[in-house]
Amino acid sequence: MADVGTGTTLTFGTSGFAAALISIDGPSRSRESVPTSHLGTTGYHTSMPADLVNGGEINCTFQHDPDLSPPISGAVETITITWPVPSGSSNGATWASSGYMTNYTPGAAVDELMEASATLVLTGSPTDTDAS
C-alpha cells in the first residue's frame, strides 16, 4: 500500500554521512534489451533480456549544512534507503546496495533553507527487505 514519504532516511555505511533528506528519487534499476533480429526475421523485431541489471542512480535533495563533508571523493560503501514505517509495522522496508556519490551541489537563496542536490550511483546486487 502506498504511504507518504515522511520518515524516509538515507544512510551511508562507511562514511557515516547524514543530512536532513528533503526528497529522493530512485534507484532507477534497468535492464537492457538485446536485439536478436536477423535478415530472416519478418513482421517485428525480436529481442531477449540482457543478463545484467543496472543498479541505477539515486537523485536526492538534502538540507545543506556547510559543516558536513559529503563523501564525494569516498570509496564505494553501503547506501541504505529506509522507507517510512507502515501502519501496523515496527520497521520500514529497506533497500541497500553498494554505491558512491558522483555529484553534490549545494545552493543558497535569500530567506530560504540552504539545500544540496546529490547523485548516487549504485553498484552490485541490491538487498531489499520488507517492512515488518
ZIMO-V217742 format. One record per backbone hydrogen bond with DSSP energy under -1.0 kcal/mol. NH is the residue of the N-H (numbers start at 0). CO is the residue of the C=O. E is the energy in kcal/mol with one decimal. If there is no record, write none. Layout:
nh=<NH;NH>
co=<CO;CO>
e=<E;E>
This chain:
nh=<7;8;10;12;15;21;22;24;27;28;29;33;35;40;43;47;49;53;57;58;59;60;61;62;63;67;71;73;76;78;79;80;81;82;88;93;94;95;96;98;99;101;102;104;106;111;114;115;116;117;118;119;120;121;122;126;128;131>
co=<4;81;79;77;11;60;60;58;56;26;53;47;45;37;41;33;31;29;119;24;117;22;115;19;113;64;69;70;98;96;10;94;8;92;85;128;80;126;78;76;120;118;118;116;114;108;106;61;104;59;102;57;99;55;97;95;93;90>
e=<-2.2;-2.3;-2.5;-3.5;-1.0;-3.5;-1.5;-2.9;-1.2;-1.3;-1.8;-3.3;-2.6;-2.0;-1.9;-2.1;-2.3;-3.4;-2.6;-2.7;-2.3;-2.3;-2.9;-2.4;-1.9;-2.2;-1.6;-1.2;-2.6;-3.1;-2.4;-2.9;-2.3;-3.0;-2.2;-2.1;-2.3;-2.3;-1.9;-2.3;-1.9;-2.8;-1.2;-3.1;-2.4;-1.5;-1.3;-2.2;-2.3;-2.5;-1.8;-2.7;-2.9;-2.8;-3.3;-3.3;-2.9;-1.1>
